[in-house]
Amino acid sequence: MNKTLSAEEKLDAVIRAARTILEKHSFDQAARVIFDQCREMTGAVSGYVALLSADGQENEVLFLEAGGMPCAVDPALPMPIRGLRAVAYATGKAIYDNDFMNSQWVNYMPEGHVVLKNVMFAPLNIDEKAAGIIGLANKPSNFTDADAEIASVLGELAAIALANSRHLDLLNEKTLSLERAILEIRTLRSILPMCSHCRKVRDDKGVWSRLEAYVSTHTDTRFSHGLCPDCMRELYPEHADKIMEELNPPDKD
């Protein structure tokens, strides 16, 4: 895209990017949409989105768009933070070079890399620190300050998407931890300390009570009392058979 963008077009791009943050459930999805918008608005042909590694030394590429140009670089190779990319990370601002192959930065390119006529880097700033970057390259004409402005705005929206994604991941982890804790509590509550002699049980407050009293307190179960046949014979051996016969008369049929 070589024409000058109108204010309405810029606003529309921002609105679409903002809507993407709400619609997409993962950062990878949101980043791809925002990146494609950034390419469309600036006219860049190729590029990528990457996040800063935990040690702050490398880019971890989410995806790379070669723009149909040959690229023999192994995407699994590390991408150190150096060159013009390092300047964008350090300053937290979008930066570009329209004669990249003749610049000092070309010395950092690995063998087999896509030829870069021009490049632009827009950082993803979270809490005033770059957490990732949008790389753009090979615009048919030169990058401009207006391109840097729109890339900066979309980079900030990508940063919001990244922060939201990380917060959701953290929330999900805490939710899972809470669910595990609740399950453990329920498991522990299902194991009742019981006296091996009198069969009383101890509740979570340390109070000992009869088993039926505990069960009645914690459930809707109510108890009636009687004697089982074995206890009947043990307690009333001389009357047990007669009593059991009265309680369970034989079938007349």
N, C-alpha and C positions, 0 to 999 in steps of 0.2 A: 504494500500500500504506500503510494508516494504522495497522495494528496494530503493537504492539511486537514486535520480532523476538526470538525466543528465542536462547539461546547456540548451540543445535544448528543453527538456521537460518543464523546468521552463520558458523558453522564450515563448514557445507555450501557456502555461497557462496564462501568462501575456497578450499576444496578444489577446487571446480569451476573457479575462476579459475586456480588453480595447475596443474590438469590441462590447461587450455587452453594455457598457456605451452609445455608439452611436446608437445602435439598439433599446434599450428599452426606452419606453416613461415614465415609472414611476420608482421610486427608488425601490419599492417593487419587481418589475420584475427583475431589474438588480441585486438587492441584492440576490435574490434567485439563480440566475445563478452563481454569484460569490461565494456564499456559497457552492453550490454543487461542484464547481471546487476546492474550498479549502478543502472540505472533500476528494475528489478524490486524490488530490495531497499529502495530509498528511496521508491519511488512516483512518481518524476519522470516526466513525460510526454515532454519534449523535451530536447535537448542535443546535444553533439558531443564529439569528441576531436580535439585539435590538438597540433602539435609547435612548439616554439620555433624561429624562423628562425635561420639562421647568424649574423646580426648581432644577434640578441637583441631585435629591435624589434617583431616581429610573430608572430602565430599562423598556422601553416600548417595549415589544417583538413583532416583526413583524411576525415571524413564528418560530416554534420549530419542530425539527426533532428528535423523540425519538429513531430512529434506530431500531424499532421493539421491544424495551424493554418496560416492564410495567411501567406506570407513572400515579400515582393517584393524582398528584398535579393539582389543579384548575388553568388553564392558565390565568384566570382573576385576580388571586392574584397578589398583587404588588411584584416587584422584587427589593428590596433595593440594593443600591450600597454599597456592603460590601465584606469582605473576599478577596479572590484572585482576584476577578473581580475588586474590588476597587483599587488594586495595579496596574492593567493594565490601569485603567482610570487615576490614579494619575501619572504614569510614562510615559504614552503614548507609551508603548512598549509591544510587545507580550511576554506573560509569561506562563509557564506551570508547572504542577506538575504531576509526574508519579506514585504517591502513594497517591492519593487524599483521599481515605477512611480512611487512617491512619494519615492524616494531620490535622493541626489546623483548616483548612478551612471547614472541614466536619460539624462542629458545626453550620454553617450557613445554612445548607440544610434543607428545610421544610420536614415534614413527608410525605412519599409516593413518594419522588423524585426518578428518575431513578438512579440506582447504577452507580457511576462514578469511573471507574478504574483509569482513568487519565483525565486531562482537560487541555485545552489551551484557552487563551483569547487574541484576537488581536484587538486593538482599531481602530476606524475609526477617524483619526485625521484631523480636519479642522482648519486651522490657529493655529497650534501647540496646539490644545485642543481637547480632545476626545469627539466626538459628539455621538458615538455609539460604538458597540462592536460586534465582531464575536466570538461566543463561540463554541468550539469543544471538543468532549469527546469520550472516549472509543475506542481509537485506539488499535488494537490487540497487538501491541508492544508498546514500549515507544515512546513518543514524543521526538524529537531531536531539536537541534539548527537549523538544516536545515529546519525542519517543521516550526519553529518559523519565519524563514526568509521568506519562501513562504507565510505564513499566514500574515505576516506584509505587504508584497508587495500587496497581494490581498486586505488586509484591506485598504491600501492607495487608491487603485482603487475604492473600495466601497465608500470611503470617497469622492472621486471625483464625483462619481455618485450621492451621496447624495447632495453635494454642487450644482451640476448642476440642480438637481431636485428642490432644494429650490430656485435657481435663476429663473428657468422657472416658478415656482409658483408665485414668486414675480412679474415677468414680466407679467404674465397673469392677476394678480390682478391690476397692473398699467394700462394694456390695457383696462380692463373692466372699471376702474375708468375714463380713458380718454374717452371711448365710452359713458359712462353715462354723462360726462361733455359736450361732443359735442351735445348729445341729448338734454340736458338742454338748451344749448345755442340756438339750433335750435328752441326749444319750445318758449324760450323767444323772439326770433326774429320773431316768428309767431304771437306774440301779439303786435300790433302796437298802440302806444298812438295816439288817434285821438281827435281833437278839437270837442266838442259837438255842436258848433255853425257853424263854417265854413267848418268842415269836413277835414281840413288839418291834415296830419300825421307827427309825429316827428321821424327822423331816429336816429341811434345809436350815431350820432355826435351832436345831439340836434338841427338839422336844420329842420324847419317846411316847408313842401311843399304840393302841391296839391296831392291828392291820385293817380291820373293818372300819375303824374310825378314820384312819388315814385315807382309805379309798373313798369313803363316803364324803369326806371333806373336799377331795380333789376331783371327784367325778360325780355323776348323777346316780351312781349305784347305791342301792339300799340293801340291807341284809336282814334276813329272818334267821332264827336260830333253831337248831334241832340236833339230833345225834345221828351220825352215820352208823350203819350196822356193826362195824368193827368196834366203835366206841360203846355202842349199846351192849354188846356182849362182854366188853371189858368191865364196864361199870355195873351192869345189872345182869350178871350171867344167869341167875335163876329165873329171871323174868324176860330175858331178851327174846326168846323164840316166840313167846305169847304176844309180847308187845309188837314185834315185827309182823306177826300174822294179823294183828288187829289193824296195823297201819297199812298193810298190803294184803288185803283179803284175797284168797285164791279166786281165780276166774270161775264162775258158776257154770260156764259153758264147757 
